[in-house]
Structures are given as C-alpha cells and as structure tokens.
C-alpha cells in the first residue's frame, strides 16, 4: 500500500510540475498588458491635449492609467514615440509630423480628425488667390510649415518674393493681430483655441482656398473641406460665406511592441471618442482603418472591421489576459491528459505485472531457502513471509491474469511444502 502511495505521489508531483512549467511558458508568451501607458499629446492647452485627457478618462473606467505627456508639438511627440527609451507608448500627431522620422518601430491606429490648414490675413484687402501673397510677411507654424511652404510654392510664393518666418501657433496668432506679420499659415482642428479665436476676430480674415480640389490632386496627403457659412456662429454669421479649405489629418500612432490588448483598448477608446459626426465628417468616418504613412496595427484593423473581440465584450479588461492563459493551460493539459487516458489501462497493467513479478521473485527466494537445513523458527519465519506475499497478491485486482494464477498456485504449493518441512523438523 505504501508503495502505491509513493507511485501516486510521484505522478501528482510530475503533473503539478508540468502544469507549473506550462503556466510559466504561457506567462512568457502571453504577457499581461500594462496597467499604465504614456501618451504624448503636444503643446499645453492644445486640441491634442484635450483629446488625450478624454482618452485618459475613458480608459480609467477600464482600470488603465494614462499619463498625458505634454511636448513641444507634434515633431517633439514623434521623436519621443520613436525613442524606445523615452517611456512614451503612443502619440497624437499631425499627419505630416512623421516626415523624416524613423517609423519602422511604429504602427498606426488610424486617423482620428481633420486638421484644416488655415491661412489668415490682416486687413481689408480681399485675397482670392494664394499667389496674391507674394511680397507679404508670412509666418508659419513649425509642424505644418513644410506643407504650407509647399502649397505656397505651387502658387509661386517663395522666399525669393516673400518674407517667411516660423513661430508657434499661439505666437503666430499674436503676431498677426498685432500687425507684426501679414499672413499666418498653420494646421489646427476647427475647435482649436487659435483657430476659434481668429475666426471670431473681426480684424482678420480667413483666406478661401478656391482651388482646394486641385491641391488635393497635386498633394495626395491633403483633403478638401468646406467651412459652411455660419457654422462657427449662426447668430453672428461666422464665417459670412462658404470657405474652401485644405486639410491634413491627425493620427494616433503607437510603438509596435505595445501589448496587443492595449492596442485593442486604444482602438475601442478612439472609436468611442471620434466615431460621432462633426463639422467636416459624418458618423463613422473616424477613426479610419487606413493610414498613408504607416501600417495600421492588425488589432486596430480587426476592431474597426469586426467590433470588439469576444472577451472584450463580456469580460473586464484586467481579466482578459488571465482567461486566455487559463484556456491555453487547459488546452495544454487536455493535450496531455487525453492521450494519457488511452494509455492508462496499459500503464496500469504494466505496473501490476511488475508488482506481481516482484512477488514471484520473493516466492522463488523462499523456495531457494528450503534447499538449506532450517530450524523450526526459520521455517515459521518463511511461513509468515509467505502469508505476507499471499495478502499482497490478493490485494491486487488483476485476478484474471496468468501471472496471478501462477503466483497463487505457487503460494499454495509452497504453503504445503513449508507445513511438511515444519512437521519434519519438529518430529
């Protein structure tokens, strides 16, 4: 009985060790998602910071902490998210900010909003064509400056016939209202603080880009938008007429090594935040499942096309990874246990046969002892040993096997022989 207890203990020890090893392997290959991520959001008070704060509030409901990291603009955010040592996991960027940045370690989660390229000028002189900006003092923002300069160059406005300078958006707006510059060009969402302030300022005018459709054909990264009359303020009729605009798009990018579950969660958050309609887009237009600059993460594509995965629909975010590990562990256990069940009868009979063989060897040992000259006490000891063998043999359920029958027959013969020897010794 003790021998069988040791065998069962060893089997259980092996099973527990196997489960522990499988769990550690799953822990390595199915790592838990982080509970905290950092999103670079651009300048303080900007529209991207506003978006990032909304992301933070939504993800907090799923017990994920979002650190909003302010930067010096989209160019700085792009630099940080491409740096593996910066601690930044994702960033909200103006689409053109990735130009010239190493993007092999990044994936896109799609474009989230339009960011119109605004041209504002000071004075009452109507500007109906961008070529009229020749000879003007033109201030551009750093991030969108390349796009603004390329667009103006297509109209023949270059540093050779105009004065260009670069300032941050807020400083550029102040320079325009103070008269320090004639024209400013920058990209910002329609609800951005600088755009709203300048649209409502009676001393400046937004330039209507009449050839916006043609520009989108010349510059595929641009989009043609129309700011409808009165859409900013119906009571004050701002703007007083329809305004044609060109626009970039804003993107959310993440490091390619960000946990897949976190990609799913970010995609879900973006869908909730940007899925509604706005001034320039209809419900469902954003976030997009394409990006002209980066490959879109497979998890984000899956979410946009098919909705949330099965586990995200019914389980809290923090529980999903543990459930996946448990399922993988159960599959691994079944893969071992099911074949083991088919071999269990054979294995069981093999163990019994080994055990009976050991008993048979003990019988042969008693038979060998009988060849010697024995005292009555020695014969009685052999009889006790024989009865122990008999009890051990009868404990086994393998009563139909040939080996069992042989052992029991041998025991009966040996019992008779020991009784005869004991009688002879005593006589």
N, C-alpha and C positions, 0 to 999 in steps of 0.2 A: 504493500500500500504506500509506504514511504517512497519507494522507487517511482511509482506512478505520480505521486505528488511532485517529485523533483522534475519529472518529464513535463508535466503540465506547467509548472513554474517556468521552466526554460522556454516553452512555447509562448507563454504570455510575455515573457521578457523580450523575446525576439519580436513579437507583434508590436509591443509598445515602442521598442527601439525603431522598428520600421516606420511606424506612424510618426514618431518624432523626427526622423530623417526626412520623410516626405513633407512634413509641415515646415521644416527649415528650408527645404528646397523651394516650396511654394512661397515662403516669406521672401526669398531672394528673387524669384521670377515673377511674383505678383506682389510688388511692394505696396505698402499703404500710401494713399495720396497724402500730400502735405496738408496740414490744418491751417497754414498761413502762406499767403503769396504776396508778392510786391508788384504793384502796377505803376509804371512811370506815366505821369499824367500831364507833363508840360508845365507851363507857367502858372504861378499862383493867380487865382481868380479867373482863369481862362475856361473856355467851354469844356476842354478835356478834363480838367479837374472836377467840374460839375458832373460829367459822365462817370468818372472814376468813383466819386462819392456815392452815386446811385448804385454802381456795381457793388461797392462795399456794403451798403445797406441790404441789398438783396441777398448777397452771399452770406451775410451774417445770420440770416434766417435759417441757413443750412449749416450753421456752426463752422463756417470757414472765415478766418480773419483776413481782411485785405488791407495791406499797408499801401496807402497812396503816397507815392514819392514824387514830389514836385521837382521839376527840372528847369533848364533854361530854354525850353522849347522842344519841338519835335526832333530837331537834329541831335540835341543832347539825349533825348529819350531813346532815339535809335542807336546811339553809341552805347548807352548803358545796357540795353536789352541784348546787344550782340556781344557784350563782355561777360564771359561766364563767371567772373569774379565780382561782378557788381552787386549781386543779390537781387537783381531785377528779373522777374519771371515773365512779365508781359508788359506791353506798352500800347498806348493810344497815340496814333501818329497821323499826321497829314500825309497823304499818299506819296507825295514827292520827296518825303524825308528820307526814304531808303536809297535814293540815288547815290551811288558811290560808296555805300556801306556794305560790308561783307554780310551776306544774308544766308549763307549755306547752313547756319545753325538755327534758322528761324522758320516758323510756319505761320501762315495767316489764319485768322479765324473769320475772315470776311470783311467787307467794307460795311460801315455802320451808318454813315450820314454823308450828305453832300456838304462840301465846303466851298461856297462860291468865291471866285476871285473878284474882289471888289476894286473898282477904280473910282476914287472920289477926287473931285477938283474943287478949288475955291474960286469964287467969282461968278458973275452973271453971264459971262461969255458961254454960249452953248457949245458943247463938244459933241459932235455927231459921229466922229470918226477918230479912231485912235491915232491916226497919222497926224492929227492936229496937236499932239503932244510934243512935237519937235520944238526945241527951244525952251521947253519948260524945265522947272526943277522937279525932279521925280524922286520920291522916296519909296523904297520897297522894304518889305519885311524879310528877315533872313531866310526863313524856311521856304516861303513861296517866291522868294526873289528870283530864283532861276526860271521858274515858269513865267513870271511877269516879264522878265527881261526877254525871254524867247518870244513871247507873244508880241511885245512891243517891237522887237527886231523884225518880225514878219511884216510890220507896218512901216518899217524904215526908221523907227525911232531907236537910235543907238547912242552910246556915249560920245560919239563924234558930233551929234547935233542936239543933245540934251544933257542935262546935268543929273547924274544919278547919285543917290546916297542910300545907305542902309540903316534902318532903325527898327527897334522892336515895335510891334503893332501899336501899343499904347502911346509910345513916344512919337511915332509917326503921326498918329491922330492929333496929338497936341501940336506938333509942328505945322500941320495943315490948318488947324483952327487959329493958330497964332500968326499965320502968314509966313512962316519960315520956309515953307515949301509950297509948290503949286498943285502937285498931284501926288497921291499915295496909292500904292497897289499892294494888296495883301489878301490872304485867304483866311476866311473865318466863317463859321456857321452863321446862319441868318440871325440866330438868337444870341450870338456872341456879344459881349458888352461893347466892344469898339464898333462893330457893325451897327448895332441898335442905336448907339449914341450918334453916329454920323448920319444915319438915315433920318433921324429926327432933328438934326441940326439945320436950321434954315439958311445958314451961311455957306453950306457946302452942298454939292450935288453929286449923285451917283451917276456915273457915265453909262449910258446904254450902249452895249456892245452889239451893234446892229448885225454884224457878220459872225455872230456866235456859232451859228450852224456850220459855217465854212471852217471856223477854227477847230471845231471838234473833228472835222475830217482831216485837217492838217496835223492835229495833235491828238492822237487816239486816247491819251490819258484824260482828256478834258470832256466835260459833259455840257450840253446846252440846257440852261434853265431859264424860266421866265418868272420874274418877280411881278406878280399881278398888281394892277392899280388898287391902292387902298388896303392891301393885305397886311401891312405893318400897323396901320391905324386907319380904320374906316372913317371915324369921325373927322380926322384931320386930313384924310385922303393922302396918306403916305404909303407908297410914292404916288405922285399925281398922275402917272401914266405907267403902262407896262414897261418893264425894263428887261432887256435881254442880258443874260449873264453867262459866263463860262464858269465851270466849277470843277474842282478836284473832289476826291472822295477821301474820307477818313477811314483808317483801318485799325484793327486790333491785331497785333502780332504777338507771338509767344515763342519762347525758346522751344526747340524741337524735342528737348529732353524733359519737358514738363509732363507730369503724370497724366496719362490718358483720361482718368476720371476727372481731373481738374480741367482738361480741355472740354469735356462734356459739360461740366458745370458752367464754365465761362460761356460756352455757346448757348446754353439754356438762359443764362443771365442776359446775354446780348439780345436774344430773341424776345425776351420779356421786355427789355428796355427799349429796343428800337423797332419792334415789329409793328407798332402803330404807325398811322399815316402822319404826314407833316405838310408843311407849306409846299415842298418840292417833290414829295413822293407819296405813294399810296400805301395802304396797309399791306404788309408782306413783302415790300420791295427790299427792305433791310432786315437783318444783315444778309449780305449776298453770299452765295456759295462759290463764287469765283473771285480771283484777285489777279490783276495783270502783272504784279511784281513778284509774288511769292506763291508757292504751292499751298493750297488750303489743307489744313490738318484733316486726316481721314475721319477722326472722331467728330469734328465740326460738320463735315460733309454728311456723315451719317445722321447727325442730329437734325440738320436742316431738311434733309430729304425724307427721313422716316420718323421724326419726332424722338422723344426721349427713349433710351433703351429700356428693356423690360424692368430691370432692377430699379432704375431711377424713378419709374412710375409708382412703385409700391413700397420702396424702402428709403429710409433716411440716408443721406449722403455718406455719413460716417460708417454705416453698416454695410455698404455695398461690397467693399473690398473683402471684408471678413466672410461674407456669404460666398463670394467667388472662391476664396481659399477653401472654405468648408466643402463646397461642391467638388472642387478639384481633388480634395483629400478623399472624399467618399468615392469618387470615380477610381482613384488610385487603389483604395482599399478593396473595392469590388473587383478591380482587375487582378488583384492578388487572391482574394478570398474565393471568388467563383471557381477559378481553376483548382484551388486548394480543396474545395468541396468534392470535386470529381476524383481527386487522388486520395481523399481522406480514407475511404474504405480500404484501399490497397495499403496505405500507410499504416492504418490501424492493424490490419492482419500481419503486416511485416513486423510491427512491434511485438505482437503476441507470439509470433513464431520465434522471434529472438528470445523472448522470455521463456517459452517452453523449451527451447534448445538449452538454455542455461539450467533449467530444472533437470533436464535429461542428463546433463553433464554431472550434476550433483548425484543423480542415481547411479551413474557409472562409477562415481567416486566411492559410494557405499559398496557397490559390487566389488570394487578393487580391494577395499578394506577386508572383505570377507575371505580373501585369499590368505590372510595373515592369521596367526594364532591370537585369539581375542579372549579377554576375560568377560565375565558376565556383565560387569559395569560398562565395558566398551560396547558390548552388543546392545545393551539397553540404550546407550547414547545414540547408536546408529538407528535404533527403532524411533527414538524421539526425532531425530533428523529426518527420517523417512516420513513421519506423520506431518512434520512441518512442510515437507515437499508436497505431500498429499493435499494439505489445506491450501497451499499456494496455487496448486494446479486447479483445484476445484473452484477457486475464486474467479478464474478466467472464464469468459462466456464462449470460448472457442471450442465447444464440446463436440462439434461435428467433424473436426479435422482429424486426419490420420495420425498426425504427430501427437495430438491429445490422447487419442485412443492407445497409441503405443506407450505413452508415458504412464497412463493409468494401469495398463496391463502389466507393465514392468514394476509398478508400485505394488500391485497385488502379489506378484511372484516374489518380489523382494521381501514383502511382509511375511510370507510363508517361510521363506528361507531363513530370515532372521529369527523367527519363532523356533524353528527346528534347531538352529545353532545355539540359541539361548538354552533350550531344553538339554541339549547335549552337554553344554558347558556346566550346567548345574548338576547333571547326573554324574 
